[in-house]
Amino acid sequence: MVRKFENESRWAAISPMARLESRKRARLYNLTPREMAVLSEMTKGWSDTQIAESLGITKFTVNKHVGSILIKTNSRSRTGAAVRAIREHLVD
């Protein structure tokens, strides 16, 4: 749970305009806030287990979110989705 707090404080340090722009871009793909959180952790190269521990959810739930992210972003792989998220500034 410590990681979750660190992510929240990092998010709070980002300017309100940057957060607004990130949310707008996320809406283009119709990503939910939880999918955005999972995608953010995916960009760090974390496994489903690490993401689950960080967000306080099960590996099965993470896997379902990853599947939704791949479909919504039209990506073939986790890496492709993560690269797209970084290039298009979906995550900070």
JOFEN-V862274 format. One record per pair of residues at least 6 apart in sequence whose ideal C-beta (glycine too) atoms are under 6 Angstrom apart, sorted by the first residue. I is the first residue (numbers start at 1). J is the second residue. D is the distance in Angstrom with one decimal. If there is no record, write none. Layout:
i->I j->J d->D
i->I j->J d->D
This chain:
i->3 j->54 d->4.4
i->14 j->92 d->5.5
i->25 j->90 d->5.2
i->26 j->36 d->5.4
i->26 j->90 d->5.8
i->29 j->72 d->4.8
i->29 j->73 d->5.4
i->30 j->72 d->5.8
i->31 j->72 d->6.0
i->35 j->65 d->5.2
i->35 j->68 d->5.9
i->35 j->69 d->5.3
i->37 j->55 d->5.8
i->38 j->51 d->5.9
i->38 j->65 d->4.3
i->39 j->69 d->5.5
i->39 j->85 d->5.2
i->39 j->91 d->6.0
i->40 j->91 d->4.3
i->41 j->51 d->4.3
i->41 j->54 d->5.8
i->42 j->78 d->5.8
i->42 j->82 d->4.8
i->43 j->82 d->4.5
i->43 j->85 d->5.5
i->43 j->86 d->5.7
i->43 j->91 d->5.4
i->48 j->59 d->4.7
i->48 j->62 d->4.5
i->48 j->63 d->5.7
i->49 j->59 d->5.7
i->51 j->62 d->4.8
i->52 j->58 d->5.8
i->52 j->59 d->4.7
i->52 j->62 d->4.9
i->69 j->81 d->5.3
i->70 j->81 d->5.8
i->73 j->81 d->5.1
i->73 j->84 d->5.6
i->75 j->81 d->3.9
i->85 j->91 d->5.0
